[in-house]
Amino acid sequence: MTSPRPASPHPAGQHTVRRHNSALVLAAIADTPGISRASIAGRTGLTKATVSSLVERMLAAGLVTDSGPARREGPGRRGAALSLSETGPHGLGVEIGVDYLATCLVDLTGRMRSRLVRETDNRTEPTGRVLARTARAVRDALQEAEALGVRIGGIGVALPGLVESGSGVLRVAPNLGWRDVDVPGELRARLDLPALSILPGNEANFAALAELWAGGHDGLRDYVHVSGEVGIGAGIVVAGELFEGVRGFGGEIGHFSVDADGPACSCGSRGCLERLAGQESVLRRAGVPADGRPSEQLGELVRKLEHDDAAALAATASAGRWLGTALSDVVNLLDVPAVVLGGAYARLHPWLAGALVAELETRVMSAGFAPIRVVRSALGTEAAVRGAAGSAVRAIVADPESFVETG
């Protein structure tokens, strides 16, 4: 049977072409701060007149700034050096953690302008109440942006569970007890956000992206980023791109069953990694009192480790071994050359990495001739909310024409 012929595509209209060209121009400026109009034309293949027209529109909209004469790349008069504007539209990041709520603002250059963390146990509250608290935090961040004299161009929301990439629905968050929650829709119902895009995603994926964009690991473009909090999540980056699976459900390393006879998990399985190597397990085995704020508990654990407390050292080494067991399967499957320890694990790196590396060396088939790097996250516990805000910024840069038209 012959397949029907596809319908003839409509020719691109003027607006579509300009939208595409605007994205090309702003991407060139983002990649090479201080670039001139002539260099943009050479890099993109657009005419100098087209580049000049688009740049003027972006300057007027506050997306781009003229920082003086550019470095001369040939004979003739030097053009203006163009960079992304630090006062242009910002990305607003939100993270609904298991035991905290965080917001931050990130400008077009990727610089974080502010961050606020509110420690609260979201497991003990109804879903609606947590979302209402989140909406208030977003409203406070919007007011802060207004006080800074900047507008918000988009909102990224980091969530501790499986976020369906097609619909944006949080399908399940075991540690919160949430199922099938439309977080963007819930926030829109509580806030006046008619023109703002809301980008939901898994917190570990956002953390992995933040490490790629702002972690300072030069040349590191293939790795698994492991976020250790109450739960454990992994973000996988291959060739500088996030790999999240077909539906966005990849990276749930915290629910690898590493001990079939281990303790029951909230996901319904037994012996999951987060029950054996998660923050709460380590704190309990180290003898850190359960009362107190999570940040204080982690600080107490670090103090114990610095003073060579036997229980704390044993608990952390045990977590490292369980992590190594799980991560060796990830490395054997995906052949990534590096592991980045994030979240609470970033602070525990000096005491955690040794046991983890020993397991990788034993269990990874290629370890004898291709050792796996285990590095410490530069961003730690701020990575997920920063990645959420950064994703909103990247969306602005990818489609600047929307902001030119409304600027």
ZIFENZI-V423223 format. One record per helix or strand of 2 or more residues. SS is the DSSP state (H for helix, E for strand). FROM is the first residue (numbers start at 1). TO is the last residue. If there is no record, write none. Layout:
SS & FROM & TO
SS & FROM & TO
//
This chain:
H & 14 & 31
H & 37 & 44
H & 48 & 61
E & 64 & 69
E & 80 & 84
E & 90 & 96
E & 100 & 106
E & 112 & 119
H & 122 & 124
H & 127 & 148
E & 152 & 159
E & 162 & 163
E & 170 & 173
E & 178 & 181
H & 183 & 190
E & 198 & 202
H & 203 & 214
E & 223 & 228
E & 232 & 238
E & 241 & 243
H & 253 & 255
H & 273 & 277
H & 279 & 286
H & 294 & 306
H & 310 & 334
E & 338 & 343
H & 344 & 363
E & 373 & 376
H & 380 & 398
H & 401 & 406
//
